[in-house]
Amino acid sequence: MTELGYFRVDAPIPLAEIPSMSAEALEDAVVEAIAGGSRVASLFARPSADESLQVLAVLADPDTGMVATGSAEASQRWRSWMPKVPQVHLFEREMAEEYELELEGHPWPKPVRFLAGKGARVGVTDFHRVEGDDIHEVAVGPVHAGVIEPGHFRFQCHGETVFLLDIALGYQHRGLEKALLGQPGWRSVCLAETIAGDSSIAHATAHAQLVESLCGIEVPLQAQALRAMALELERLANHTGDLGALAGDVGYLPTASFCGRLRGDLLNLSAALCGSRFGRGLLRLGGVGHDVDAALAADISARLGRLEKELRDAIGLLWETPSVRARFDETSVLTPQDASSLGLVGPAARSTGLAVDARLDFPCGHYSRHPIDISTCAAGSVYARAWVRWQELERSIAYVQQLLQSLPGGPIVAAVGAERAVESLAVGVAEGWRGEVWHLAVTDEEGALSRYDVVDPSFHNWSGLAVAMRGQAISDFPLTNKSFNLSYCGFDL
Amino acid sequence: MSMLQHLLVRLRQGHKTQAYPKSLPPLPPRLRGLPVLDPSACSLECDDCVRACPSAALSLGEQAGAGRLNLDLGRCVFCGACEQACPQGCIHFSGNHQLASSTREALCVDSRVQRLEVELEQEMRRLFGRALKLRQVSAGGCNACEADINVLTTIGWDLGRFGIDVVASPRHADGLIVTGPVTENMREALLETYAATPSPKLVIAVGACAISGGLFAGHEEAHDGVGAFLPVDLYIPGCPPHPLTILDGLLRLLGRLPA
């Protein structure tokens, strides 16, 4: 077989039905699928029965709303696909690091997370170097100047101009994927909520969908609606925080200070829903743990209505203020070609004009019956990344208001049995505020999770930040970085 | 855009800094704060709560009575699983936001604990009581604790009015506010940041991860919290703690709230 198999995202895929082929044939099939508009959701390895490795390629195909998969065997060596499929570059490095594969033909076969016990020391690796007179190197981190997670950035500069930015992460590595193995349950949901704390709902949703698909469970409509509402509230709070922080980074304090407060008020809506400002404790396998009655729906709706007016005021100032536009417009432009070849997702991709959004491409739960308009902007700049967030704020508010008017009612959780599809691959996908969150798992002969793979949107998008900085002034790095606002722990896992 | 427009927006946004500590800000009714334990109806045959807990925060004494139910608030992620699992209603998460403690031991509570105490020696309070500069270090934090520390610096909370600030350099700091279980990959950076902070200095552990490793306790990739490496002056439980819980802890540490 040399063709990929196409499968639905909401049902388990028996491992026996995944086409197996040579690594070369799989590469060709992946190249062809990407040319046809698919993107790499994940490429990961797992030890197979005979001690060799099985490499699984899982592509997201937006045209059919399905995943395309194929597998190949690997042992000791892996010839890189990167020359033909740049977006696999980190997946291949990840595989090589986890399973000590030798990467052939990869331009930078470096560690991704500096895993304990693999002999690497975090941050000590080959960095890109530009040689020549007047070239200087700027190293930043892991501990940064703000209340922010750790990571290390190396800039190769000529004067103010950045030639290259190399990003080394791994400082936050907590062994998360390993902890998700075995029997899913309350603990695995709690763990999923901490993959990236600001995306608790997105990750918990992807995890729950994956397990529910393995169990063959239909989530009650009311629970689907509340999950969608929580996901949009998460988007609202984070986009508001980002727009405020972008204003702060260009020294425009009115929006910075208004949005700082408004973000908190939006987090409080999540707390009204489930007691936690980050949505902790809302998701359950099979549904949600907290209901919304008519009184609470009316309260949230009224508060959101007031916040919408205040957001419109606070953020509207940005677009009309020349000193802000001078810093946002045409800064750190990313082309749709680069975004697409790097496999970028979320607002970072949509702000180059690419219509990439899991809510549209792989609608699950409430979104499958109630589509949401997605937002794009072609400029690719800091301005575009800000503008897409504002558009999404408006649309998410409208979506939540509509949802609150028409909550279906009924049960909020379905019973989850211990029976799960055996020897299968299952996926869960959700469009978090940073972009697509993919969870993938393989079950053993008893239905226990024997391999778990988390792909946070930041895994793709850090490379986008590095490319967007090329040729920019180093003084624009904080602004550009904020315009992506990526997760460290979601990447480091 | 005219200056008039800016002023109009400013006017409409209004004054948003909370009156706290004069009065408490409204807290969400579903907030899970200090758990109230009442083991009087607890059955000695049942261990549903222990099995439900995702972070091994609960343990059961062998005898009935006050010591039957034991909860380590330093490990608790406040998910409410035990409350739901208990068939007798012995566990209830109250809306009490005051969770901070100056000792690790005091976080291990049973039904007799009403209130957690925060203390600091007089000389440290004299030094830092009116101006405290903190350097934040995330050592494997998931960005939830970090975000709710950050929110204290916004106009809603205005941490600066208490003389407390988060600063960019450890050289300018009077202490560290640490989040995360201390990953092996952040251990060295954390210790170097601590060494770069001039003495005398404070260490504040925020969140279940920083206090005990939380959900990551026992992982070979992490170190079960900051206490393994540094002397901790204040523990603030939660996953993440509510901003009011963090602020309450800081203010009580400095003796800035009435007892």
Interface residues (C-beta under 8 A of the other chain):
Chain A: R113 F114 L115 A116 G117 V122 P142 V143 A145 G146 V147 I148 E149 P150 G170 Y171 Q172 H173 R174 G175 A179 W186 R187 C190 L191 T194 I195 A196 G197 D198 S200 G241 P254 S257 F258 G260 R261 R263 G264 D265 L267 N268 A271 A272 L273 C274 G275 S276 R277 F278 R280 G281 G289 H290 E310 D313 A314 G316 L317 E320 T321 S487 Y488 C489 D492
Chain B: M1 Q5 H6 V9 R10 R12 Q13 K16 P28 P29 R30 L31 R32 A52 P54 S55 V77 F78 C79 G80 A81 Q84 Q136 V137 S138 A139 G140 G141 C142 N143 A144 C145 E146 A147 D148 I149 N150 V151 T153 T154 I155 G156 V166 A168 S169 G180 P181 T183 E184 N185 M186 E188 A189 T193 G214 L215 F216 H219 E220 E221 A222 C239 P240 H242 P243
